[in-house]
């Protein structure tokens, strides 16, 4: 490969954004015994790739890339986003790592991607014509929803992420959370996610939330593992 894969190794997971290739029914039963939940804390964390595509002799883009990569490096264990410089002619790497079939039409360009275990393929979640602004990365580091997931998953079987649409399913979700707290210590917690808040944009895209009027719910446990399938609208019972 011709790419210069300059890698920033950040080891901490970006919580709430991993997918399991199993049914909700099976995994909920397993969580009741603690087997899946406990194993999830020892599993390998997923990595997200922030690949900036630009020519080797593009000094301005290289400077911006190096500042972005250095910022990620300074975060230590806070984020698990790995920065990479990719040369435009490395089409094989773009396809295998990012699921991008052809080089971007305009340079520079940046892709934020991750692996979708259920489908064994890479998925691009966000793109930029140049590079993400520092405020975007800072927003991931300080996101309140991700912070709560990090704090609460070790103390519970898991966390129910609830994103209200029309709110019709709120009562059912709150009742289920209360029942788990009563009957299955240490119970589960409920975290509300505003899918219309720009700060949650990346989380919503990875979790597959849209901006419809349907309520959305998903269960997160361990190192941010999200059970699949997630529940939308009338599927929430």
N, C-alpha and C positions, 0 to 999 in steps of 0.2 A: 504494500500500500504506500501511496505517496503522501498521505496525510501526516501532518504534525499533530499527533494526539497528545497535546500538552494537558496533563490531567491534574485537576485539583481534587484530592481525595478527602472528602468530607464524610465522616462515618455515621453520623446520626441520621436516623430515618426522618423523613418528612411525614409526620403522623397523619393517619387517616386516609392514606391513598394507595394501599396495597389491595390486591384482589385475590380471592381464593377460588379455585375451580371445583367447587362442591356446592351442594344444595343447602339452602337455609335450614331445612328440616334436620338434615343429618348433623350439621355443625351446631345447631342449637342444642341438640341432645348431647353432643360431645362436650359442649361448654358446661353442661350441668355437672359433668364429672370432673371438669377441670383439665381434662387431657389436652384438648386442643388449645385452650387458653394458656396453660402453662408452657406447652411446647412452643407457642407463638413468641414467647419472650426469649427463646433460645434460637429462633430461626434467623436465617441470614436476612439482613435488611435489604430492601430494594434500593437501587440507585437511580436517580433521574439525571439525564444528560442534557447539558446546556451547550449545544454545539454551534459555534460561530463560524460561518463559511466565508472565507475571504482569501484573496491571492497572497502568496508569500511576500510579495514586494509592497503590499499595502500597509505602509507605516502607520497611518492614522487608525486603521482598523486594528492593527496589532496592538497599538497603545491602549485602545479601548478594551480589547480582549484581555490584555494583561492586567489592567486595573480591575476588571470584573473577576478574573480568576484569583487575583490576590485577595479581593474582598471575601470571596467564598472560602479561601484558605484560612483567613483570619477567624472565621466563624467556628472553627474547630469541629465540635460534635453537635452543633446546633442544626445544621442542614446536611442532607445527603445528596447534594447536587454537585455533579462533576462537570467542570468546564473543559471543553475541548476545542481546539482549532482544527478545522477541517478544510482541506484544499478543495476547490470546486470540481476538480477532475476525479476525485475519489468517489465515484458514483456507487461502487460496490459497498463501501463503508456507510455511505448515506442510506442506502437501501436496507442493509442488514441491521444497523444500529438504530436508525431513526424511522425506518419505514417510508423514506422519501424516495420516490422512483426516479427523479431526475434533479439535476442541480437547480438551484433557484435562478430565476430569470435575471434578477438584479442582485448585485453584491454591494456590501456585505449583507448577510442574512443570518438570523439566529433561530434555532429550533430548541424548544424545551420538550423532551420526550421521555418516555418510560416504557417498561415492558408490561404487557398485558398477559399475565400467566394463564388466564383461562383460554386465551386464543393463541398463545405462543407467538406473539408478534409484537413489534414495537409500535407505539402510538405517539404521534405528535399532539401535544396538548395546547401549545401556544407557539406562535411565530412572531418575529419582529423583522422589519425591513432592515434594521441595523443591529442594535443590541438592546436588551431591556434596560430601562432606566434604573438607576440605583434604588429609587423608591419602591420599585416592584420587588426586588430581592429583599430589601429591608422589611417590606410588608409581610413576606413569607416568614422571616425570622421572628417577627413580633406578632403574628396573627393570633388573636385571642382564642379562636376556635381550636387551632392546632395546639396552643398552649394548654387549654383545658383537657384535650385528649391526652396529652403527655402526662398531665398531673393525675388524671382520674383513672386511666386504664389499669395502672398497677394496683389500685385500691378496689376494683370491682371486677366482676366477670367480664364486663365490657361496657361500652357506652353506646347508647342509642342516639344517632344523629338524626335530628328531626328538622326538616325544612318545610315550614307551612306554606301551602298554596292557598286553598280556600279554607283551610283549618278544620275541615269536617272530621278528620281522623285524630285530632289532638287528644280528645277524651279517651279514645281507645289506647293510644300510646301511653298516656300518663297512667292509665289504669294498669297496663301491663308492666310498666316500670315499678309501680307501687307493689304489685303482686310479687315481682322478683325480689324486691327488697325484703318483703315479709317472709317469703318461703325459701329463698335461695341465697343465703348470705354468702358473700358480701354484696349481693345484688348488682344491679346495673344503674348507671346514671343516665340522664337525658341531657343532651347538648343541642341547643337550637342553632340552626344555621340559616342566615339570611342569604338566600341565593341571589338577591338583587344587589347585595353589597359588593362593590368592586374588590374589596380586600379578600373576599372568599372566591374570587374568580377561578384561580387555579384549582383549589380544592373541589369546587363544583364541577369543573371539567373532568377532572380525574375520576370523580365519583359518578359521573354520568348524569348529573342533575341538569334539567333544562329550566326554562323560565315559564313553564305552563302553570295553570291554576291548580294542578293536582298536588296534594301533599306527598312528601317524599320521606322515606325512612330507611336507614341502614344501620347495621350493628358493627361497631369497631372494637377490636380486642387485641391484646398482645402489643406488638410493635406496630400499631396502626393498621392491622389487617382488617379489611372490610369484607364482611360476608357477602356472598353473591348467591342468588340474585337479590338486588335491593328491591324495596317495595314501593310502589307508586299507586296513589289513588285508592281504588277499591281493593287492591291487593293487600292493603294494610288492615289486618284483622287482629 
